[in-house]
């Protein structure tokens, strides 16, 4: 990326409604490929416009190839610890991922969307917000159906495990606190 200053900005600029879908798909694929490298992913996520455009194109209104590549780029960025908070907090990001985790969305789109959701759910500060997002847990459970691809199921299980693990610890902590309080009253 350092060798070609402005390359990311130009690629992101191609994620625009007035650009041909084939060009959008190629730009998104390039971003997905670049975001595989951790250093690139960290730098890319600091560029506010990339997250904005990726979230905008995490939509069922764009062609499947663009959806797939954008979801893959988003998932790659979300896999990096330094990016998890920022990406989950970006307006609309969780909702768009939840939409792409719907039954009927092609598996090649569901898989990276579910991977991104699972990655973001591993960050402690994101768990409550993500678990409480309307329909998120239901969508994850729906993805455990036998008709859903194994890769999608794996990421759905991972996300549910991460989200429920926090809830289980919270319940035990609450129970422990209540028992401790009751014991002090006796």
C-alpha positions in Angstrom: 0.0 0.0 0.0 2.8 2.4 0.8 4.2 1.8 -2.7 1.1 3.2 -4.3 -0.1 6.2 -2.4 -3.8 6.9 -2.9 -4.5 3.4 -4.2 -7.0 2.6 -1.4 -8.7 5.9 -1.9 -9.1 5.2 -5.6 -10.4 1.7 -5.0 -12.9 2.9 -2.5 -14.0 5.6 -4.9 -15.0 2.9 -7.3 -17.5 1.6 -4.8 -20.1 4.0 -6.0 -23.6 3.7 -7.4 -22.5 5.5 -10.6 -19.8 2.9 -11.4 -20.5 -0.3 -13.4 -21.1 -3.4 -11.2 -18.2 -5.3 -12.8 -15.8 -2.5 -11.8 -17.4 -2.3 -8.3 -16.8 -6.1 -7.9 -13.2 -5.8 -9.0 -12.5 -2.9 -6.7 -14.1 -4.8 -3.8 -12.1 -7.9 -4.7 -8.9 -5.8 -4.6 -9.9 -4.4 -1.2 -10.7 -7.9 0.1 -7.3 -9.1 -1.1 -5.4 -6.2 0.4 -7.2 -6.6 3.7 -5.9 -10.1 4.2 -2.6 -8.7 5.4 -3.0 -7.4 9.0 -1.0 -4.2 8.6 -3.1 -3.3 5.6 -6.3 -4.1 7.4 -5.4 -1.9 10.3 -4.4 1.0 8.0 -7.4 0.5 5.8 -9.9 0.7 8.7 -8.5 4.0 9.8 -9.7 5.5 6.5 -13.2 6.4 7.5 -14.5 6.3 3.9 -13.6 2.6 3.4 -15.8 1.5 6.3 -18.6 3.8 5.1 -18.6 2.4 1.6 -18.3 -1.2 2.6 -21.2 -0.8 5.0 -23.2 0.9 2.2 -22.5 -2.0 -0.1 -23.3 -4.6 2.5 -26.7 -4.6 1.0 -29.1 -7.0 -0.8 -29.7 -4.2 -3.3 -26.3 -4.8 -5.0 -25.3 -7.7 -7.2 -24.2 -10.9 -5.6 -20.6 -10.6 -6.7 -20.2 -7.1 -5.2 -22.0 -8.3 -2.0 -19.6 -11.2 -1.7 -16.4 -9.2 -2.2 -17.6 -6.4 0.0 -18.6 -8.8 2.8 -15.2 -10.5 2.4 -13.3 -7.2 2.7 -15.5 -6.2 5.7 -14.9 -9.6 7.3 -11.1 -9.3 6.8 -11.1 -5.9 8.4 -13.3 -7.1 11.2 -10.9 -10.0 12.0 -8.2 -7.6 13.2 -8.5 -6.8 16.9 -7.6 -3.2 16.4 -10.7 -2.7 14.1 -13.4 -4.6 16.0 -14.8 -1.7 18.1 -14.7 0.9 15.3 -16.4 -1.4 12.8 -19.1 -2.7 15.0 -19.9 0.9 16.1 -20.1 2.2 12.6 -23.8 3.2 12.0 -25.6 0.4 10.2 -22.8 -2.1 10.1 -24.5 -4.7 12.5 -27.8 -4.3 10.8 -26.4 -4.8 7.4 -24.6 -7.9 8.5 -27.7 -9.3 10.1 -29.6 -8.7 6.9 -27.0 -10.6 4.9 -27.3 -13.5 7.4 -30.9 -14.1 6.3 -32.1 -17.4 4.9 -32.3 -17.0 1.2 -29.1 -14.9 0.9 -26.6 -16.8 -1.2 -24.1 -18.8 0.9 -21.1 -17.1 -0.6 -22.5 -13.8 0.8 -23.7 -15.3 4.1 -20.4 -16.9 4.9 -18.3 -13.7 5.0 -21.1 -11.7 6.6 -21.4 -14.4 9.4 -17.6 -14.5 9.7 -17.6 -10.7 10.2 -20.3 -10.9 12.8 -18.5 -13.7 14.6 -15.2 -11.7 14.5 -16.9 -8.6 15.9 -18.6 -10.5 18.6 -15.3 -11.6 20.0 -14.6 -8.1 21.2 -16.0 -7.8 24.7 -17.3 -4.3 24.3 -19.4 -5.3 21.3 -21.2 -8.3 22.8 -24.1 -6.6 24.5 -24.8 -4.4 21.6 -24.6 -7.2 19.1 -26.6 -9.7 21.1 -29.4 -7.1 21.7 -29.6 -6.1 18.0 -33.1 -6.9 16.9 -33.2 -10.3 15.2 -29.5 -11.0 15.4 -29.7 -14.0 17.6 -32.7 -15.4 15.7 -30.7 -15.1 12.5 -27.8 -16.9 13.9 -30.0 -19.7 15.2 -31.7 -19.9 11.8 -28.2 -20.4 10.2 -27.7 -23.6 12.3 -30.3 -25.4 10.1 -29.0 -28.4 8.2 -29.8 -26.8 4.9 -27.3 -24.1 5.5 -23.6 -24.5 4.4 -21.2 -25.9 7.0 -19.0 -22.8 6.8 -21.9 -20.5 7.6 -23.0 -22.8 10.4 -19.5 -22.8 11.9 -19.4 -19.0 12.0 -22.9 -18.8 13.4 -22.0 -21.3 16.2 -18.9 -19.3 16.9 -20.9 -16.0 17.2 -23.6 -17.6 19.3 -20.9 -19.1 21.6 -19.2 -15.8 22.0 -22.3 -13.9 22.7 -23.9 -16.5 25.0 -20.6 -17.1 26.9 -20.7 -13.5 28.0 -24.3 -13.9 29.0 -23.6 -17.1 31.0 -20.8 -15.4 32.9 -23.0 -12.4 33.6 -25.7 -14.7 34.9 -23.3 -16.5 37.2 -21.8 -13.3 38.4 -25.3 -12.0 39.1 -26.3 -15.2 40.9 -23.1 -15.1 42.9 -23.7 -11.5 43.9 -27.2 -12.3 44.9 -26.2 -15.3 46.9 -23.4 -13.3 48.6 -26.0 -10.6 49.4 -28.4 -13.2 50.8 -25.7 -14.8 52.9 -24.8 -11.5 54.4 -28.4 -11.0 55.4 -28.6 -14.2 57.3 
